[in-house]
Structures are given as C-alpha cells and as structure tokens.
C-alpha cells in the first residue's frame, strides 16, 4: 500500500521522482520518542524515634498522647472509661518530667509509652469480643486504637500465619501465645493465628543510637500431638 501511494504521487506531481521520494521520506520520518524519566523510588516513611531533648519537644509529644478525642463516642462503655482513666493518669504523671539531660530519659519515657500502649491494646482486644457493640462500632473502636498508637509513634513487627514461632519468641515475647494442637507434624511450632501484631516504640538510647521496645503481640501456635 505504501509503494502504491508513492507511485500515485510520483505520477501526479511535476517534481522529479527523486524530489518526491526525498520529500516523502522527510514527511514519513518518525518523530523522536520522548522518553519519560522513571519515577523516583518512593522511600519508606521514616521510623519515629523518641528523642526528647527539651520542654518544647516534650509538650509536643504529650499533646499526641493526650489526643483521645476519637474515643469520645464510646465513653458509655464502662470498661473503656476504666482503660482511658489509666492512660490519663500515666500522661498526667509525665507533666512533671523535665530531666532531659538524663541519658536514660528517653528509655524511661518509652517505658511509660509502653504502659499506655498496653492499655490501648487491651481496649483493642476487648472491642473484639464485647457484646455491647455492633460489628461496625467494634471495628471503629479498634481502628481508633490503631490510629492512636500510630500517631504516638508506634510501629509494628508484622508476622503471618505459618511463620516460625522462633522468630516471635526471639523478640522477647515467648510467653505471649496460646497453644493449638495439630496432628500435622509439619505445622508444629508455626504460628496458627495472630490476634495482635507485636508493637514497637523506638527511642534514642544512651549511646545515641536508636533502640527498641517490642511488646504487645498475641498469637496462637501449633503444637504437634500424636493420636
């Protein structure tokens, strides 16, 4: 088809065949492709490290800890009010903390944050089983707990069903599980179910490098049982 079109143009024009051929090549010459640069790789979000050095930083962090407004619509639940009262008492005690030059300050603060988080994770578990909430409200409350922990700088160590329990135990949580018996030897000592993923609070250690407290996980583990 291209040759036929070219011949028809050769016959119908007064230019020489050589001129028409050159013009045709110029017109059909493909435009150079615009190569789009590859997108820059997305860096993972930075891990929050608790590193309080002065009153301003302390007050800023305490503001995150005090932000419990997401739970206001659930205050009719007595067990939730009890947990939140405990959290507020811990936070109130931190108001007088000002020994920022102490090398252990961030470690001690991280331990208090862990206490707060453990109370919140208890709310998480209670929300899963309580009969005083419908399914939608239950998920909203559990989501509020997740958001609160994330806003206060906590991250998670993610495990999956089938992972070796040894890795879980190596995090210092060897007692945070229940046993599930199985007749399949290959499943023994693997994770059968995860109720709560282990949570992590990172803090600036005495040496100046980040250290971690890992806590709060709960899982079920297979144990082989012969008939």
TIVO-712811 format. One record per atom (N, C-alpha, C): z, x, y; residue in three letters. Coordinates in steps of 0.02 Angstrom, whole numbers, padded with zeros to 5 digits, always signed. Layout:
N
ZXYALA...
//
This chain:
227
+00000+00042-00060UNK+00000+00000+00000UNK+00000+00044+00063UNK+00038+00098+00061UNK+00041+00144+00118UNK-00027+00176+00132UNK-00064+00196+00078UNK-00130+00227+00086UNK-00179+00177+00114UNK-00176+00114+00088UNK-00222+00062+00112UNK-00212+00050+00186UNK-00149+00044+00207UNK-00134+00033+00277UNK-00160+00089+00320UNK-00153+00149+00295UNK-00176+00207+00332UNK-00252+00208+00339UNK-00289+00190+00285UNK-00362+00188+00288UNK-00387+00136+00337UNK-00353+00077+00336UNK-00372+00025+00383UNK-00364+00049+00456UNK-00314+00086+00468UNK-00303+00111+00536UNK-00355+00164+00553UNK-00373+00204+00504UNK-00425+00254+00516UNK-00491+00222+00535UNK-00507+00166+00502UNK-00571+00133+00516UNK-00570+00097+00583UNK-00512+00071+00601UNK-00510+00028+00660UNK-00497+00065+00725UNK-00485+00129+00723UNK-00470+00166+00784UNK-00526+00215+00800UNK-00532+00231+00863UNK-00583+00279+00884UNK-00558+00351+00882UNK-00491+00360+00872UNK-00465+00427+00867UNK-00491+00459+00803UNK-00490+00523+00803UNK-00512+00558+00742UNK-00461+00546+00687UNK-00485+00550+00624UNK-00439+00541+00567UNK-00380+00588+00570UNK-00391+00650+00594UNK-00337+00698+00597UNK-00284+00676+00647UNK-00307+00648+00705UNK-00259+00625+00755UNK-00218+00567+00730UNK-00254+00519+00697UNK-00219+00460+00672UNK-00168+00480+00617UNK-00187+00527+00575UNK-00142+00549+00522UNK-00079+00581+00551UNK-00089+00622+00602UNK-00032+00654+00634UNK+00014+00602+00667UNK-00018+00553+00701UNK+00021+00500+00734UNK+00060+00459+00683UNK+00027+00446+00628UNK+00060+00407+00575UNK+00122+00444+00549UNK+00115+00508+00539UNK+00171+00547+00514UNK+00230+00547+00564UNK+00211+00550+00629UNK+00262+00550+00680UNK+00300+00484+00681UNK+00262+00428+00674UNK+00292+00362+00678UNK+00334+00345+00617UNK+00314+00373+00559UNK+00350+00356+00498UNK+00403+00408+00481UNK+00408+00458+00524UNK+00459+00509+00511UNK+00528+00477+00518UNK+00567+00486+00467UNK+00633+00453+00466UNK+00679+00485+00517UNK+00720+00442+00546UNK+00770+00466+00593UNK+00823+00505+00556UNK+00848+00558+00586UNK+00902+00595+00552UNK+00963+00550+00543UNK+00994+00553+00485UNK+01052+00511+00471UNK+01113+00535+00510UNK+01148+00487+00537UNK+01210+00503+00571UNK+01266+00506+00519UNK+01292+00565+00507UNK+01344+00573+00457UNK+01411+00560+00489UNK+01444+00509+00465UNK+01509+00492+00493UNK+01562+00539+00464UNK+01604+00564+00507UNK+01657+00608+00481UNK+01704+00569+00435UNK+01730+00602+00385UNK+01778+00571+00340UNK+01842+00556+00378UNK+01873+00500+00362UNK+01936+00484+00397UNK+01989+00536+00380UNK+02031+00548+00429UNK+02085+00595+00418UNK+02131+00567+00364UNK+02155+00610+00319UNK+02201+00585+00267UNK+02264+00558+00299UNK+02288+00502+00273UNK+02348+00471+00300UNK+02409+00506+00273UNK+02448+00533+00317UNK+02509+00568+00296UNK+02562+00517+00277UNK+02602+00533+00226UNK+02656+00487+00208UNK+02706+00482+00266UNK+02738+00425+00273UNK+02787+00419+00328UNK+02843+00471+00320UNK+02866+00498+00375UNK+02920+00548+00369UNK+02983+00518+00341UNK+03018+00555+00300UNK+03082+00533+00272UNK+03136+00539+00325UNK+03173+00485+00335UNK+03228+00486+00384UNK+03283+00532+00359UNK+03306+00576+00402UNK+03362+00621+00386UNK+03418+00608+00437UNK+03476+00590+00412UNK+03533+00577+00454UNK+03556+00644+00484UNK+03547+00650+00549UNK+03561+00714+00583UNK+03590+00698+00652UNK+03653+00676+00653UNK+03685+00654+00715UNK+03718+00714+00749UNK+03699+00725+00813UNK+03724+00784+00848UNK+03762+00767+00912UNK+03756+00705+00934UNK+03791+00687+00996UNK+03805+00612+00998UNK+03838+00591+01051UNK+03859+00521+01057UNK+03799+00474+01062UNK+03748+00496+01098UNK+03689+00453+01105UNK+03657+00439+01037UNK+03648+00491+00997UNK+03618+00482+00931UNK+03662+00438+00887UNK+03727+00447+00893UNK+03774+00406+00854UNK+03769+00333+00873UNK+03769+00319+00937UNK+03765+00249+00960UNK+03699+00217+00940UNK+03646+00256+00943UNK+03580+00230+00922UNK+03580+00211+00848UNK+03610+00253+00807UNK+03611+00239+00736UNK+03658+00181+00720UNK+03716+00179+00754UNK+03762+00123+00744UNK+03730+00056+00761UNK+03686+00056+00810UNK+03651-00006+00829UNK+03610-00032+00771UNK+03579+00013+00733UNK+03541-00009+00673UNK+03589-00037+00620UNK+03645-00004+00611UNK+03693-00027+00561UNK+03722-00096+00579UNK+03731-00108+00644UNK+03761-00171+00667UNK+03712-00230+00666UNK+03649-00216+00660UNK+03599-00269+00666UNK+03596-00311+00601UNK+03639-00362+00600UNK+03645-00406+00541UNK+03618-00476+00556UNK+03578-00482+00608UNK+03555-00548+00629UNK+03513-00583+00575UNK+03481-00546+00532UNK+03440-00577+00480UNK+03481-00618+00431UNK+03548-00607+00431UNK+03591-00641+00383UNK+03626-00702+00412UNK+03614-00716+00476UNK+03650-00770+00510UNK+03637-00838+00479UNK+03577-00849+00454UNK+03561-00914+00425UNK+03592-00924+00355UNK+03625-00872+00330UNK+03656-00877+00263UNK+03732-00875+00266UNK+03761-00881+00326UNK+03833-00872+00333UNK+03874-00929+00303UNK+03841-00982+00280UNK+03877-01036+00245UNK+03898-01015+00175UNK+03873-00958+00152UNK+03890-00934+00085UNK+03954-00891+00089UNK+04009-00914+00060UNK+04073-00877+00066UNK+04069-00805+00039UNK+04035-00796-00016UNK+04031-00728-00045UNK+03991-00680-00001UNK+03942-00708+00036UNK+03904-00666+00082UNK+03946-00647+00142UNK+03985-00694+00168UNK+04029-00679+00225UNK+04079-00625+00207UNK+04104-00627+00146UNK+04151-00576+00123UNK+04119-00507+00124UNK+04058-00503+00099UNK+04023-00438+00099UNK+04009-00414+00170UNK+03987-00458+00213UNK+03971-00438+00281UNK+04034-00418+00320UNK+04090-00451+00305UNK+04154-00431+00337UNK+04171-00359+00318UNK+04160-00341+00255UNK+04174-00273+00233UNK+04128-00223+00269UNK+04065-00242+00276UNK+04017-00199+00311UNK+04038-00189+00383UNK+04057-00243+00416UNK+04076-00239+00487UNK+04138-00196+00497UNK+04185-00198+00449UNK+04245-00157+00454UNK+04228-00082+00449UNK+04182-00066+00404UNK+04160+00004+00397UNK+04127+00027+00461UNK+04084-00015+00489UNK+04048+00004+00550UNK+04097+00011+00608UNK+04146-00035+00613UNK+04194-00031+00668UNK+04234+00034+00665UNK+04250+00056+00604UNK+04288+00119+00597UNK+04248+00179+00621UNK+04181+00173+00620UNK+04138+00229+00641UNK+04134+00236+00717UNK+04157+00186+00754UNK+04154+00189+00827UNK+04191+00248+00855UNK+04244+00269+00821UNK+04285+00324+00847UNK+04263+00392+00822UNK+04212+00394+00783UNK+04188+00459+00756UNK+04151+00497+00810UNK+04175+00556+00827UNK+04142+00595+00878UNK+04146+00670+00865UNK+04164+00689+00804UNK+04170+00760+00788UNK+04103+00788+00768UNK+04056+00786+00814UNK+03986+00803+00798UNK+03976+00877+00781UNK+04022+00920+00803UNK+04016+00991+00789UNK+04038+01009+00718UNK+04071+00963+00685UNK+04094+00975+00616UNK+04034+00980+00570UNK+04032+01033+00530UNK+03974+01043+00486UNK+03967+00988+00434UNK+04022+00955+00418UNK+04020+00902+00368UNK+04010+00832+00398UNK+03999+00830+00463UNK+03996+00764+00496UNK+03942+00719+00464UNK+03882+00745+00456UNK+03827+00704+00429UNK+03839+00685+00357UNK+03869+00729+00318UNK+03886+00712+00249UNK+03937+00654+00247UNK+03989+00660+00288UNK+04040+00607+00289UNK+04011+00541+00312UNK+03967+00544+00362UNK+03934+00484+00386UNK+03889+00454+00331UNK+03853+00497+00296UNK+03811+00474+00241UNK+03852+00438+00187UNK+03912+00462+00175UNK+03956+00429+00126UNK+03975+00359+00149UNK+03987+00351+00214UNK+04003+00285+00241UNK+03942+00239+00238UNK+03883+00267+00252UNK+03822+00227+00246UNK+03812+00205+00174UNK+03829+00249+00127UNK+03825+00229+00057UNK+03871+00170+00042UNK+03932+00170+00070UNK+03977+00113+00060UNK+03946+00049+00086UNK+03916+00053+00145UNK+03883-00006+00173UNK+03826-00029+00128UNK+03786+00019+00105UNK+03729+00002+00063UNK+03750-00029-00003UNK+03804-00004-00032UNK+03828-00032-00095UNK+03850-00104-00087UNK+03881-00119-00030UNK+03899-00189-00016UNK+03836-00232-00010UNK+03786-00205+00023UNK+03723-00242+00031UNK+03688-00252-00036UNK+03690-00202-00078UNK+03659-00208-00144UNK+03696-00259-00187UNK+03761-00267-00175UNK+03798-00320-00209UNK+03773-00388-00187UNK+03758-00395-00123UNK+03727-00457-00098UNK+03660-00468-00132UNK+03622-00414-00140UNK+03557-00418-00173UNK+03564-00446-00244UNK+03614-00421-00281UNK+03624-00444-00350UNK+03649-00516-00351UNK+03697-00531-00306UNK+03724-00600-00303UNK+03669-00650-00287UNK+03624-00631-00243UNK+03570-00677-00223UNK+03525-00692-00283UNK+03520-00646-00329UNK+03476-00655-00387UNK+03502-00709-00434UNK+03568-00715-00438UNK+03598-00760-00488UNK+03632-00822-00460UNK+03645-00823-00394UNK+03683-00879-00367UNK+03647-00946-00376UNK+03686-00997-00387UNK+03657-01064-00393UNK+03659-01101-00327UNK+03688-01070-00275UNK+03695-01103-00210UNK+03634-01094-00166UNK+03581-01062-00192UNK+03520-01052-00154UNK+03460-01075-00196UNK+03410-01102-00162UNK+03347-01115-00197UNK+03307-01050-00202UNK+03253-01052-00239UNK+03217-00990-00253UNK+03190-00959-00189UNK+03166-00999-00143UNK+03138-00973-00081UNK+03192-00938-00039UNK+03251-00970-00032UNK+03306-00941+00006UNK+03333-00879-00028UNK+03333-00881-00094UNK+03357-00822-00131UNK+03313-00761-00117UNK+03248-00772-00118UNK+03202-00716-00103UNK+03207-00694-00031UNK+03219-00741+00015UNK+03226-00723+00086UNK+03288-00680+00096UNK+03342-00697+00062UNK+03403-00657+00069UNK+03394-00588+00039UNK+03363-00584-00019UNK+03351-00519-00049UNK+03304-00477-00005UNK+03255-00509+00026UNK+03211-00474+00071UNK+03248-00449+00133UNK+03296-00488+00157UNK+03336-00467+00215UNK+03377-00405+00199UNK+03402-00402+00137UNK+03440-00343+00116UNK+03394-00282+00114UNK+03335-00290+00085UNK+03287-00235+00081UNK+03269-00209+00151UNK+03256-00255+00196UNK+03237-00236+00264UNK+03294-00200+00300UNK+03355-00224+00289UNK+03412-00193+00321UNK+03421-00121+00297UNK+03417-00111+00232UNK+03426-00044+00204UNK+03371+00004+00229UNK+03310-00022+00233UNK+03255+00020+00258UNK+03266+00037+00331UNK+03290-00011+00371UNK+03300+00000+00442UNK+03356+00050+00456UNK+03402+00058+00409UNK+03456+00106+00418UNK+03440+00174+00386UNK+03378+00183+00365UNK+03355+00248+00344UNK+03354+00261+00270UNK+03368+00210+00229UNK+03369+00221+00157UNK+03298+00217+00128UNK+03287+00257+00077UNK+03225+00253+00038UNK+03244+00242-00035UNK+03193+00241-00078UNK+03206+00227-00150UNK+03175+00282-00193UNK+03206+00292-00249UNK+03175+00330-00303UNK+03149+00279-00352UNK+03082+00276-00359UNK+03051+00222-00398UNK+03045+00241-00471UNK+03070+00197-00514UNK+03062+00204-00586UNK+03023+00144-00612UNK+02993+00153-00670UNK+02954+00099-00702UNK+02980+00088-00773UNK+02968+00028-00797UNK+02985+00013-00867UNK+02947+00062-00912UNK+02982+00091-00960UNK+02951+00139-01005UNK+02966+00211-00986UNK+02991+00223-00925UNK+03010+00291-00906UNK+03070+00314-00947UNK+03075+00379-00956UNK+03131+00407-00994UNK+03196+00398-00956UNK+03247+00376-00991UNK+03311+00366-00959UNK+03342+00432-00937UNK+03323+00487-00968UNK+03349+00553-00949UNK+03338+00566-00875UNK+03280+00546-00848UNK+03265+00558-00778UNK+03312+00518-00733UNK+03328+00458-00754UNK+03375+00416-00717UNK+03445+00447-00718UNK+03466+00469-00778UNK+03532+00498-00785UNK+03539+00563-00746UNK+03484+00601-00741UNK+03485+00664-00705UNK+03501+00655-00631UNK+03492+00595-00606UNK+03507+00581-00535UNK+03582+00568-00525UNK+03621+00575-00578UNK+03693+00563-00572UNK+03711+00490-00581UNK+03666+00451-00611UNK+03679+00380-00620UNK+03680+00361-00694UNK+03706+00406-00734UNK+03704+00396-00806UNK+03747+00337-00829UNK+03791+00313-00786UNK+03833+00256-00805UNK+03808+00189-00777UNK+03753+00190-00740UNK+03730+00129-00706UNK+03676+00093-00748UNK+03695+00075-00808UNK+03645+00042-00852UNK+03681-00001-00904UNK+03644-00045-00935UNK+03666-00083-00993UNK+03618-00069-01050UNK+03643-00078-01112UNK+03604-00062-01170UNK+03568-00123-01197UNK+03506-00113-01218UNK+03467-00165-01252UNK+03443-00136-01318UNK+03461-00169-01373UNK+03444-00142-01439UNK+03372-00160-01457UNK+03340-00114-01492UNK+03271-00123-01513UNK+03263-00096-01585UNK+03216-00125-01622UNK+03201-00100-01689UNK+03143-00051-01689UNK+03120-00033-01629UNK+03065+00015-01622UNK+03093+00082-01599UNK+03092+00129-01644UNK+03122+00194-01629UNK+03089+00227-01568UNK+03024+00217-01560UNK+02988+00249-01505UNK+03013+00228-01437UNK+03044+00169-01433UNK+03068+00144-01368UNK+03138+00169-01351UNK+03171+00198-01399UNK+03240+00220-01388UNK+03245+00268-01329UNK+03296+00257-01288UNK+03311+00299-01229UNK+03257+00294-01175UNK+03221+00238-01174UNK+03175+00224-01118UNK+03200+00163-01080UNK+03177+00156-01019UNK+03200+00101-00976UNK+03166+00036-00996UNK+03207-00014-01011UNK+03182-00079-01032UNK+03172-00126-00973UNK+03214-00121-00922UNK+03208-00165-00863UNK+03246-00132-00805UNK+03224-00146-00745UNK+03256-00119-00685UNK+03280-00177-00642UNK+03344-00178-00630UNK+03372-00230-00586UNK+03367-00208-00513UNK+03390-00146-00500UNK+03388-00118-00432UNK+03367-00045-00437UNK+03318-00026-00397UNK+03297+00044-00396UNK+03352+00087-00363UNK+03358+00150-00384UNK+03406+00195-00351UNK+03387+00203-00277UNK+03437+00203-00234UNK+03427+00211-00162UNK+03450+00281-00140UNK+03419+00304-00087UNK+03430+00373-00064UNK+03446+00372+00011UNK+03498+00408+00030UNK+03510+00423+00100UNK+03506+00498+00108UNK+03462+00521+00151UNK+03455+00593+00164UNK+03495+00612+00226UNK+03526+00670+00224UNK+03566+00692+00281UNK+03558+00768+00289UNK+03573+00792+00349UNK+03570+00863+00362UNK+03634+00896+00336UNK+03626+00941+00286UNK+03683+00973+00256UNK+03712+01030+00297UNK+03765+01060+00271UNK+03799+01114+00307UNK+03753+01173+00319UNK+03707+01185+00272UNK+03661+01241+00279UNK+03604+01227+00328UNK+03600+01165+00351UNK+03546+01146+00396UNK+03486+01116+00361UNK+03485+01116+00295UNK+03430+01087+00258UNK+03447+01016+00235UNK+03397+00973+00226UNK+03411+00905+00204UNK+03440+00902+00133UNK+03490+00860+00124UNK+03519+00846+00059UNK+03519+00771+00049UNK+03536+00749-00012UNK+03529+00677-00027UNK+03590+00651-00065UNK+03606+00589-00050UNK+03650+00549-00093UNK+03606+00497-00127UNK+03609+00493-00193UNK+03569+00445-00230UNK+03617+00399-00267UNK+03607+00334-00262UNK+03657+00286-00287UNK+03626+00217-00293UNK+03664+00172-00322UNK+03648+00100-00319UNK+03599+00074-00370UNK+03572+00117-00412UNK+03523+00093-00461UNK+03557+00054-00518UNK+03519+00011-00548UNK+03544-00028-00605UNK+03485-00044-00651UNK+03493-00026-00716UNK+03438-00038-00762UNK+03464-00055-00832UNK+03418-00073-00875UNK+03433-00084-00946UNK+03394-00032-00986UNK+03425-00007-01039UNK+03396+00048-01078UNK+03393+00028-01152UNK+03337+00043-01183UNK+03329+00030-01254UNK+03371+00078-01296UNK+03402+00052-01348UNK+03435+00093-01398UNK+03411+00070-01467UNK+03388+00118-01506UNK+03361+00102-01572UNK+03419+00081-01618UNK+03407+00026-01653UNK+03457+00002-01701UNK+03422-00016-01766UNK+03439+00020-01817UNK+03408+00006-01882UNK+03437-00057-01913UNK+03396-00092-01952UNK+03419-00153-01986UNK+03471-00136-02039UNK
//
